[in-house]
Amino acid sequence: MKKGSIVTLEMEKFADRGKSLTKLDGYVVFVAGAVPGDTVKARVFKKRKKFAEATLLEVVTPSPLRTEAKCAYFLTCGGCKWQHVNYESQLEAKTQSVRDAFEHHGGFDSVQVENTLGTDNTYYYRNKMEFSFSSGRWLTPTEISSDEKFDTSFALGLHVPGNWAKVLDLSECHLQSELSAELVNAVRTLSLENGWKPWDTRRHVGYLRHLVIRQSTKMPEMMVNLVTSYVDTERMALFAEFLQAQFPQVTTLVNTINSTQAQTAFGEEAHVIFGSGVVHDKIGDCTFEIASNAFFQTNTVQAQVLYEVALEYAELKPTDLVYDLYCGAGTISCFIAPHVKQVVGVELINEAVKNARRNAKANGIENVTFVTGDMMRLFNAAFVKKHGRPDVLIVDPPRAGMHPKVVDQIRELAPDRFVYISCNPMTQARDLALLSDIYKIDKIQPVDLFPHTHHIESVARLKKK
């Protein structure tokens, strides 16, 4: 097999990052867009010692796991990788991915992984979408093969996978809502009509950077956050007038200023143009305030399912002291607070802690304490002496998992009940392997918050040996 060669493959199983794999004469080949059970023709574009990657050219014989993709940009856009896979098969693949992570990355022989909890809402489930403006528009294969001429100096949509300089100019997206897609198209038209220039990632010039839309699932509230490279009061006044006239569903407008070279929707300052500058949403009985830069689970409905699993796994008692590490805006802390004596939440980002305190106050929750600090330095014996030894530990770290020093402190504390929530089963398995001499994994429950993607949330219940 050589780079550039065309091969016929019978795909065997799902692989990491939404790809599928097979073996050709014992050599592993990954193909994005293929499905286990497919017979495909593919062109090899990367060849390494132990594996190759190939581009899908043709599905010769389709797999019974296949279904029709809903979006016209599927396979070009990186937002959804699995629209062509029926949903039940997606759930089975995610269950297996968690099982594989614990076997191959954690070294566990037999872990009880429950069937992934799915959702009825496989489209239009996100409460937040972050669209990018770019002076470099990426054309789809369909656009390239057409006779139409396109202006490639302006795009508003999502980045092409692996290319932060190029953006697909999206006229449809099925991740947030139909209203969200209408808003994106209208903002594009307004920007072009007024000559507003998109950000150029190479020259670092241009006004428009990101369009962030937050839409409450449980309340009639919607936020538009226009991220620009500088303040322009005349343009923002025009933009506000446009939204209030054309999209009365928008309840607040924020203008975030990012004058740096960093390709991020966060900035040095945020100006509320109209409305409160926040939206609210509910998980369980709690109402949460969500600012423009705050973290909030992007699938509100499934976040409640996730938290209910954590609640069940923690086996909480009215006398319990709970530590909620990496607590973010305090959503889990507030959710479990009515069931225990006290919750102590710890979070690195100060703005998130301020948000958490406001959320607790707004919900009349008084038995929570939120502490700002770096977990690696803060979570030590002095912290435990001040706040008390926990009966229950709940952790929900970022994708990178926990720092070894935090793992060591958990070893020192060794509470009887320990629940580990993760958006990355590989790092979850790695961390729990370091604690396997004192904790046994009772069971793991995957929860699907991101249909049509390979991403999965995993909740592990640990029992002290």
Disulfide bonds with the S-S distance in Angstrom:
none
